[in-house]
Amino acid sequence: MPVIVDLRGDIKQYIENHGLSKKWEKAKRLFESDPSYPSLNTELLEPKHRLIYSFRIDKKHRALFICLPDDKIEVIAVTKHYRK
């Protein structure tokens, strides 16, 4: 099963500032037990050759991540899914 490595400080701060701590913990738990869990909506982003993936934290926010060796996952950003 994949393991999400410790988040960078700026990402932790974003999660706290946007009140996503509980939702993040739940999404992280689900992802680490089953990355294809339906509510996460895990997907490979375009352009696909960059190998950047995302999963849903809530309806508005997604975690962008890359895969590292040894089944480790690095979250590189948490963003709003839809921008206006």
C-alpha contacts under 8 A as a table, 3 or more apart, distances in Angstrom:
res1	aa1	res2	aa2	distance
1	M	32	E	6.17
1	M	33	S	6.42
1	M	34	D	7.47
1	M	71	D	6.85
2	P	31	F	7.78
2	P	32	E	5.32
2	P	33	S	7.65
2	P	35	P	7.76
2	P	71	D	4.83
2	P	72	K	5.54
2	P	73	I	6.55
3	V	32	E	5.73
3	V	71	D	6.51
3	V	72	K	4.95
3	V	73	I	5.86
4	I	28	K	7.46
4	I	32	E	7.15
4	I	72	K	5.91
4	I	73	I	4.58
4	I	74	E	5.95
4	I	75	V	7.26
5	V	72	K	6.54
5	V	73	I	6.01
5	V	74	E	5.67
5	V	75	V	7.70
6	D	74	E	7.81
7	L	11	I	6.23
7	L	12	K	6.20
7	L	74	E	7.54
7	L	75	V	6.64
8	R	11	I	5.44
8	R	12	K	6.38
9	G	12	K	5.11
9	G	13	Q	6.13
10	D	13	Q	5.03
10	D	14	Y	6.20
11	I	14	Y	5.02
11	I	15	I	6.27
11	I	76	I	7.92
11	I	77	A	6.38
11	I	78	V	6.58
12	K	15	I	5.19
12	K	16	E	6.29
13	Q	16	E	5.10
13	Q	17	N	5.95
14	Y	17	N	5.08
14	Y	18	H	6.12
14	Y	78	V	7.42
15	I	18	H	5.40
15	I	19	G	6.25
15	I	20	L	5.01
15	I	21	S	5.84
15	I	24	W	7.47
15	I	78	V	7.59
16	E	19	G	5.22
16	E	20	L	6.08
16	E	21	S	5.87
17	N	20	L	7.77
19	G	22	K	7.92
20	L	23	K	5.20
20	L	24	W	5.72
21	S	24	W	5.10
21	S	25	E	6.25
22	K	25	E	5.20
22	K	26	K	6.30
23	K	26	K	5.16
23	K	27	A	6.10
23	K	57	I	6.14
23	K	58	D	6.96
24	W	27	A	5.14
24	W	28	K	5.93
24	W	57	I	5.95
25	E	28	K	5.08
25	E	29	R	6.12
26	K	29	R	5.18
26	K	30	L	6.22
27	A	30	L	5.11
27	A	31	F	5.99
27	A	40	L	7.09
27	A	56	R	7.41
27	A	57	I	5.63
28	K	31	F	5.10
28	K	32	E	6.09
29	R	32	E	5.31
29	R	33	S	6.29
30	L	33	S	5.26
30	L	34	D	5.87
30	L	35	P	7.03
30	L	37	Y	6.92
30	L	40	L	7.89
31	F	34	D	5.10
31	F	35	P	4.29
31	F	36	S	7.35
31	F	37	Y	7.02
31	F	40	L	7.35
32	E	35	P	6.23
34	D	37	Y	5.41
35	P	40	L	7.57
35	P	42	T	6.87
36	S	40	L	7.02
36	S	41	N	7.12
36	S	42	T	6.14
37	Y	40	L	5.70
37	Y	41	N	7.18
37	Y	42	T	7.87
38	P	41	N	5.60
38	P	42	T	7.98
39	S	56	R	7.30
40	L	55	F	5.15
40	L	56	R	4.70
40	L	57	I	7.00
41	N	54	S	7.99
41	N	55	F	5.64
41	N	56	R	6.00
42	T	53	Y	7.04
42	T	54	S	5.52
42	T	55	F	4.30
42	T	56	R	6.95
43	E	53	Y	5.50
43	E	54	S	5.51
43	E	55	F	6.63
44	L	48	K	6.42
44	L	51	L	6.73
44	L	52	I	6.07
44	L	53	Y	4.34
44	L	54	S	6.60
45	L	48	K	5.79
45	L	51	L	7.30
45	L	52	I	5.75
45	L	53	Y	5.43
45	L	54	S	7.02
46	E	49	H	7.76
46	E	50	R	7.73
46	E	52	I	7.96
47	P	50	R	6.08
47	P	51	L	7.92
48	K	51	L	5.57
48	K	52	I	7.26
51	L	66	I	6.67
51	L	67	C	7.98
52	I	64	L	6.74
52	I	65	F	5.82
52	I	66	I	5.27
53	Y	64	L	5.64
53	Y	65	F	5.25
53	Y	66	I	6.22
54	S	62	R	6.26
54	S	63	A	5.35
54	S	64	L	4.34
54	S	65	F	5.89
55	F	62	R	5.52
55	F	63	A	5.45
55	F	64	L	6.83
56	R	59	K	7.05
56	R	61	H	6.25
56	R	62	R	4.44
56	R	63	A	6.39
57	I	60	K	7.72
57	I	61	H	5.45
57	I	62	R	5.25
57	I	63	A	6.69
58	D	61	H	5.37
58	D	62	R	7.07
59	K	81	H	7.79
60	K	80	K	5.40
60	K	81	H	5.33
60	K	82	Y	6.83
61	H	78	V	6.76
61	H	79	T	5.49
61	H	80	K	4.43
61	H	81	H	5.19
62	R	78	V	5.65
62	R	79	T	5.55
62	R	80	K	6.32
62	R	81	H	5.82
63	A	75	V	6.44
63	A	76	I	7.64
63	A	77	A	5.87
63	A	78	V	4.43
63	A	79	T	6.57
64	L	75	V	5.69
64	L	76	I	5.69
64	L	77	A	5.15
64	L	78	V	6.10
64	L	79	T	7.71
65	F	73	I	6.61
65	F	74	E	5.43
65	F	75	V	4.16
65	F	76	I	5.27
65	F	77	A	7.07
66	I	73	I	5.94
66	I	74	E	5.47
66	I	75	V	6.59
66	I	76	I	7.18
67	C	71	D	7.08
67	C	72	K	6.17
67	C	73	I	4.82
67	C	74	E	6.47
68	L	71	D	6.37
68	L	72	K	5.04
68	L	73	I	5.69
68	L	74	E	6.96
69	P	72	K	6.04
75	V	78	V	7.65
80	K	83	R	6.67
